[in-house]
Amino acid sequence: MWIAAGSLAAWLWLLLCQGFFWRTDIRLPARTDPDDWPSVCVVVPARDEAAVLPASLPSLLAQDYPGRAEIFLVDDGSSDGTGELARELASRHGGLPLTVDSPGEPPAGWTGKLWAVRHGIGLARARDPEYLLLTDADIAHAPDSLRELVAAARTGGFDAVSLMARLRVESLWERLVVPAFVYFFAQLYPFRRIGRRSARTAAAAGGCVLLRADAAARARIPDAIRQAVIDDVALARAVKGGGGHIWLGLAERVDSVRPYPRLHDLWRMVSRSAYAQLRHNPLLLLGTVLGLALVYLVPPVALFTGLTVGSTGTAVLGGVAWLVMTGTYIPMLRYYGQPLWLAPLLPFTAFLYLLMTVDSAVQHYRGRGAAWKGRTYARPDAVVGEES
């Protein structure tokens, strides 16, 4: 009963004191069109992305932006013809100017993605842009995405404006795991706190980050974060730590087209960086496992155990905690257009994330290194893998 009471107390605290993380109303802030539209360079790191480029790159080429804008796609050693396909798409669709280049293999101490970003930013600096849009190769943008991001940054005086792209939710496993992924992210990094200058919380969504070029230079992006596994959060911390004003919210018309049809695909996505989030610290891993169990697993176990052994107090405490948990998950399911009957299944999804986190630690201590798209790093604590 006392454990169930602790779980309920944790949920009441999360409900009221964790930046209202469960609300999904943090969208692009109020904005007005600037009198003069600044120049923007779009940097797209891409490694073996031929499968998704036809659904994403044309959306960047077709941006309806009143100012000067140019795209730099950095082909990070692809083996599937990513660079050639990008040129073909640009020739077929027209639109914004596209440059495709390759930086070669990353040197020691760099993740492949950030090395590609560094190369892209270097190409962009020759154009002297006011803003850089860092976006992944699997992200499809609405035609007015760039102008809305720039207007929001200019109006709010932000040095970085980031949107959490809406991930694909079509397969059964995507429906179970993907909304929870964003829900857990918001729980760790409440969006309301990120936008406050006085708050220490800093995060971004790497699929879509509009960054002032001078803020990137001050924060030494990406050199200062060249070994970061979770590069978007590291970027936001570097910018905010340098006195920058940042903002993160949920996207309305910025979507990831990358499929994760099987549990195995989602498992790899999470386990690749989960233990790095815990700084490869066994004590943090233990605390995380115990915390996930207390917060997400205890409520249903307490409810059914209480009903089985006749402990009304245990059943009530567990049931109320589960009800609060379910209620906080409903807004995210609505945002993703998913049926509400998935909400009570959050403990099962949390258990999957617990196993993914433990597996991430197991892979670390087996010394297999971090692998992504055919590139394997010798040790995950020496040169860590990149995020998608």
N, C-alpha and C positions, 0 to 999 in steps of 0.2 A: 504493500500500500504506500509506503514511503517513497519507493522508487517511482510509482505511478504519480504521486504528488509532485515529485521533482520534475517529471516529464511535463506535467500540466503547467507548472510554474515556468519552465523553459518556454513553453508555447505562448503563454500570456506575455512573457517578456518579448519574444519575437514579434508577436502581434502588435504590440504597442510601442516598443522601444528600439526597434531595429530599422528605423527610417521608413516605416511603412513599405518595406521591400516588396510586399505582396501585391501592391497596387500597380496597375499597368497603364497609368495615365501620363507617364513621363514621355512625351513626344517632343518633336522639335519645338523650341520655345518661340514666343511671339517674335516676328521678324518683319522688316520692311525692305524693299529693294533699295540698294545703295544707288546714289547718284552716278557713281562711276564703278563699273564692275572690274574687280582686280583680276590679274592674270593668274591662272591655275595650271599646274602640271600634275597630271594623274600618273602615279607610279603603280604598276601592276607586276609583282613578282609571280612567276609562273614556272612550275616544274611538272612536266607530263600532264598537262591540262587540256589536251586535245578533245577529251570527252565532254568537257563543260564549256569550252570557249564559244562554240556556236550559239549557246543560250545566254552568254554573259557579255562577251566583248561587243557585239552589235549594240547593246544598250548603252555602253560607254561612248561608242562612236556617234550615237544619235543624240547625245546630250544637247538640249536646247539652252545653251549658255550665251548670254549677251556679250561677255568679255572674251578675252583671248584664252584659249585652253588647248592643251596638247597632251597626248597619251604616250607614255614610255612603258612598253611591256618588256620586262627583263626575263629572257628565257634562261632559266637556271639549269642548264645542262640536260634539257629534256631529250628523251629517246623516242618520243612518239610524234615528232613533227610539230610541236607546239608553235615554234616560231614561224614556220612556213604557213601553218594554218592561220595564224594571226594576220600575216601579210595578205593572205588570200581573202580573209573576211573584210579587211580594210579596203581592199581593191573592189570587192563586190558591193559593200554597203556604203562606202564613202563616209562622210561626216568629219569628225575631228581628226587632225593629223595624228598619225601613229608612227612611232619609231620602235623597232624591235632590235634589241641588242642582247649580248650575253657577256657576263662577267668572268666566265671561267670558274673553275673549282674554288670554293672558299678556302682561305688559309686557315691554319690552326687558330683556334680561339673564336671562330665565327660559326654561327649556324648558317645553313644555306639560304634560308629565306631572308635573313637580315643582311647577308652579304649582297643578295640581289637587290634589296631595298637600297642599300648604300650606293650601289652602282646606278640605280635609277635616279636617286636624288642627285648624284653627281652629274648625270646627263641633264637633269632638269635645271640645275643651277646655272647652266649656260644661258637659259632663257630668263633668268632673274625673276621667277614668279613670286607673287605675294603669298600664295597658298600652295600647299601640296595635298593632293588627295591620295592617300594610301589605301588601296582596295585590293582584295584578293581576286584571283582569276575566276572564282566560282560565284562571284556576286553580280547579280543583275540589278541595274538601277532604272528607276522610272525616268522618263525623258527630262523631267525638271529637277532631278535629284541634286545635281551639282549646284544649280542656282539657289535651291532652297537651303543647302548646307552653307553656302557662302553668305547668303542673306542672314541666316541665323548667327553665324560667327561674327559678322560685321555689326549686327544690331545689338547682340549681347556682349560684345567685346571679348569673345572667347579666343583663346590661343589654340584650342583643340576642340572640335565638335565631332563626336563619334556616335554612330547608330548601330545598335545590335540588330544585324540583319535577321530577317525572319527565316529560320531554317526550314528545310523541307520536312513535312509530316504527312507521308503517304502510306508507308508500310506499317504493319502492326508495331514493330519495334520502335520505329520513329515516333509513333503516337505515344508510346509508353515512356520513352527516354528523352526525346528532344525538348518538349515543354518543361520537363523537370530540370534539364540542363540549364536553361535560362533562369528558371525559378531559383535554383541553387546559386547561380552566379549573382543574381540580384540580392540574395540573402547575404552572401559574403561581401558584396560591394553595393550597398543601397544607392540607387541612382540619385535620390534626392541629396544625399550627402556629397556625392562626387561634384556636383555643380556649385557647392558652397566654397568660397575661398577660405573660410575659417576651418573647414573640416579637413582632416588628414586623409580621408578615404579618396583613393585615386584608382581609376580603371578606365579602360577603353575597350572597344570591340574591334579587333584587328581587321575585320573585313571591310570596314568603312570608317576611316579617320581623316577628317579634314584638319590640316595642321598648318599654322602660320610658319612660313619658311624661316623667319627670324627666330621664332620660338624653338624650332627644331635645331637651329644653329646654336642657340644659347644652351640648350639641353644636351648638345652633342649627340643628336639622334642621327643614325643608329649606333655610332661607335660606343657610346656609353652603355648600351644594352646588348652588345654583340653576342653575349653568351646566354641571353635570356631564353628560357623555354617558353614562358608565357609572355611573349614579347609585347602584346598590346597593353597588358597591365604595367609592365616595366616602362613602356613608353609614356603612359599617363603619369606614372610616379616621377619620371625624370622631368617632364614638362611642369607638373605642379610643384615639384621640389625646387624648380628654378624660378618660382614666382608666377607661373602661368596660370591662366584661368581656363578650366576644362569643363566639358559637359558630356554626358552620356545618356542616351535614352533609347527607347524601342523604336524600331523602324516601322513605317507604314507601307512603303513601296520600294524597299531595298531588300532583296531576297537572295538567299543562297540556293543555287541550283544543284549543289552537290548531293547525290543520293547516299543514304546510309541504310540500305534495305535490310541488312542482316544484323543480328545482335553483335556478331563478330566485328562488323565495321564500326559500330558505335563503341564497342568495348575498346578497340584500338585507339579511337579518337580520344577517349577519356583517359585511359591508362597511360598513354604516351606522356602526359604532363602532370598527372595527378600527384605523384610523389614529389615532383619538383615544386609544386605549389606548397608542399610542406617542408621545403628546403632540405629534403633528404634527411630529415631528423626523425629517428625512431620514436622519440617521446611525443613529438607532434603527431606521428602516425597513430600511436596508441591513444592519444587524446581524441583524435578525430574518430577513430573506430568506436570508442566509448561514447563520444558525443552523438554520433549518428545513431547508435543503438538506443541511447536514452531518449533522444528527441523523436526518432521516426519508428523504431521497432517496439519500444515499450508500450505505447498506447494500445495497439491491437492485441499484443500479448497480454497486457493487464486486463483488458476488457474480457477476452475469452477465458483467461485464467480465473478471474473473479467470478464469472458466471458459472464456471465448472466447479469451483470449490465452495461456492456460496459466499464469497466475500463481496458484499454489496459495495463497500467503499472503494475497493480496488477496481471493480467493474465500472463504477461511476467516474472515478478519476481518469481511468484509461479511456473510457468512451468520450468524455468531454475533451480530453487532449486530442483524440483522433478527430473529433468534430471540428475543433479549431484548426487543426492541420488541414483538413479537407476544405474548410472554408477559405483558407488563405491560398489554396492552390487553384480554386475555381477561376479567379480573374485571368490567370495565365492560360488555362485551358480555353477560355472564351477568346482570348487574344489570338490563339492558334486555331480557333474554330473547331475544337475537339469536343466530343460528347462529355457531359459532366460526370457520367458514371466512372470515368477514369480517375476522378479526384480521390475516392477512397483507396485507390490502388497505389497511392504515393509511397506508403511504407515498403511495398514490394520493389518499386523503382529505386528507393533509397538503399535498399539492401543490395541491389545490383551495383549501385555506385560505391557502396562500401567494399564489395568484392573487387571492383575495378581498381580502387585505390590500393588495396592490399596487393593485388597483382602487379600494379605499377612498382611497388616497393620490392616485390620478389624479383622482378626483372632487373631492377637496379642492382640488387645484391648478387645476382647471378652474373653480373658483369657483361651482359649481352649488348650493352650500349643502346642508344636510342636510334631507331630506324624509321625512315619516312621516305616513301617513293624511291626505293632502291639505294638510298644513301644511309650508310650506317656509321655512327660515331663511336670512337673507341671506348669511351667511358661517358656515361650520362652526367657524371659530376665534373668532367673535364671540358667537353664540348657537347652541350646538350642539344636535343632535337628540337625541331621547329613545330609550330602549330599550323593547322590548316587555315 
